[in-house]
């Protein structure tokens, strides 16, 4: 049986966040991981988030090797330790918004995602301000500018995802 591949999202002296992307959304799996890791030792804080597919370990002097060996021995995951890919700063800023985007797409059956929802809200705000004769506070052109910016970011993000997918092939 192949173990799910895991990677380190964040690591400091007392915090370790491990991501198991292939098991994202699997609450039973993450409950099992928590149960097993809590048997390893008493952590200051140990939590899992199935929605993000991650496990957070907080303790003094965390030993990544100990956690890696325990996870492999108990067939939880295979932690790949190595140099992480250098990602643009914008990626880490936009990434947390991804779960909101997925939720909105689920609720609307895939018809509206977060950028398009915000775009329409800002566009309607601009139209509303124009209709009320308010040309200054808040300015209608600011709403249009933000709407345009969101569409631009949306196009750039989609293009970047396509490029990443092509590189993986």
C-alpha positions in Angstrom: 0.0 0.0 0.0 1.4 3.4 -1.0 1.3 6.0 1.7 -0.1 9.4 1.0 2.6 11.9 0.3 2.9 14.8 2.8 4.9 18.0 2.7 5.9 20.6 5.2 4.0 23.8 4.7 5.5 25.7 7.6 8.2 24.9 10.2 9.7 26.8 13.0 11.3 25.7 16.3 8.0 25.0 18.0 5.5 24.7 15.1 5.2 22.2 12.2 2.4 22.2 9.7 2.2 19.2 7.5 0.0 19.1 4.4 -1.4 15.8 3.0 -3.1 17.2 -0.1 -4.3 13.8 -1.5 -6.4 13.3 1.7 -7.9 16.7 1.7 -11.5 16.6 2.9 -11.2 13.1 4.5 -12.2 13.8 8.1 -11.8 10.1 9.1 -8.3 10.0 7.9 -7.3 13.1 9.8 -9.0 11.9 13.0 -6.9 8.8 12.7 -3.7 10.9 12.2 -4.5 12.9 15.3 -5.1 9.8 17.3 -1.9 8.2 16.2 0.3 11.3 16.7 -1.2 12.0 20.1 0.1 8.5 21.1 3.6 9.5 20.0 3.9 12.1 22.7 2.1 14.9 24.5 2.1 18.0 22.2 1.3 21.5 23.5 -1.2 21.6 20.6 -2.1 19.1 18.0 -4.8 19.8 15.4 -5.9 18.7 12.0 -8.0 20.5 9.4 -9.5 18.1 6.8 -10.7 21.1 4.8 -7.2 22.3 4.1 -5.6 18.8 4.4 -3.2 19.8 7.1 -1.9 18.8 10.5 -0.5 21.3 13.0 1.9 20.2 15.7 3.0 22.7 18.3 5.6 21.8 21.0 8.9 22.7 22.4 11.8 21.4 20.3 9.8 19.5 17.7 11.6 16.6 16.1 10.6 16.3 12.4 12.5 13.0 12.1 10.6 11.5 15.0 7.2 12.6 13.5 8.3 11.3 10.0 9.4 7.9 11.4 6.2 7.6 13.4 4.0 8.5 10.4 5.8 6.0 8.2 5.7 3.2 10.9 2.0 3.7 11.5 1.3 4.0 7.7 -0.1 7.5 8.1 1.8 9.4 5.4 5.3 9.7 3.8 6.7 13.0 4.7 8.9 14.4 1.9 11.5 16.6 3.4 13.5 18.7 1.1 13.7 22.1 -0.5 10.3 23.5 -1.0 9.5 25.1 -4.3 9.9 28.9 -4.4 6.5 30.3 -4.8 5.7 34.0 -5.5 4.6 36.0 -2.5 1.2 36.6 -4.1 0.6 32.8 -4.0 0.8 32.7 -0.2 -1.5 35.7 0.1 -4.2 34.4 -2.3 -4.0 30.7 -1.1 -6.2 31.1 2.1 -9.0 32.6 0.0 -9.1 29.4 -2.0 -11.4 27.6 0.5 -13.9 30.5 0.3 -13.8 30.2 -3.5 -14.4 26.5 -3.5 -17.3 26.9 -1.1 -18.9 29.6 -3.3 -18.5 27.4 -6.4 -20.0 24.5 -4.5 -23.0 26.5 -3.3 -23.7 28.0 -6.8 -23.1 24.7 -8.6 -19.9 26.1 -10.2 -21.6 29.1 -11.8 -20.0 31.7 -9.6 -16.5 31.7 -8.1 -15.1 34.3 -5.7 -13.5 36.6 -8.2 -16.6 36.8 -10.4 -18.8 37.3 -7.3 -16.7 40.2 -6.0 -16.5 41.6 -9.6 -20.3 41.7 -9.9 -20.7 43.1 -6.4 -18.2 45.9 -7.1 -19.7 46.5 -10.6 -23.2 46.8 -9.0 -21.8 49.2 -6.4 -20.5 51.4 -9.1 -23.8 51.3 -11.0 -25.7 52.0 -7.8 -23.5 55.0 -7.0 -24.0 56.4 -10.5 -27.7 55.9 -10.3 -27.9 57.8 -7.0 -25.8 60.6 -8.4 -22.9 60.0 -6.1 -19.9 60.7 -8.1 -17.5 61.2 -5.2 -17.7 59.2 -1.9 -17.1 56.4 -2.5 -16.3 57.1 -6.1 -18.0 54.9 -8.7 -14.7 54.7 -10.6 -13.0 53.1 -7.7 -15.5 50.2 -7.8 -14.9 49.9 -11.5 -11.1 50.0 -11.0 -11.3 47.2 -8.4 -13.6 45.2 -10.6 -11.1 45.5 -13.5 -8.2 44.6 -11.2 -10.0 41.4 -10.0 -10.7 40.3 -13.5 -7.1 40.9 -14.4 -5.9 38.9 -11.4 -8.4 36.1 -12.3 -7.0 35.9 -15.9 -3.4 35.9 -14.6 -4.2 33.2 -12.0 -5.9 31.0 -14.5 -3.0 31.4 -16.9 -0.5 30.5 -14.1 -2.5 27.4 -13.2 -2.5 26.3 -16.9 1.3 26.9 -17.1 1.8 24.8 -13.9 -0.4 22.0 -15.3 1.6 22.0 -18.5 4.9 21.9 -16.6 3.6 18.9 -14.6 2.9 16.9 -17.9 
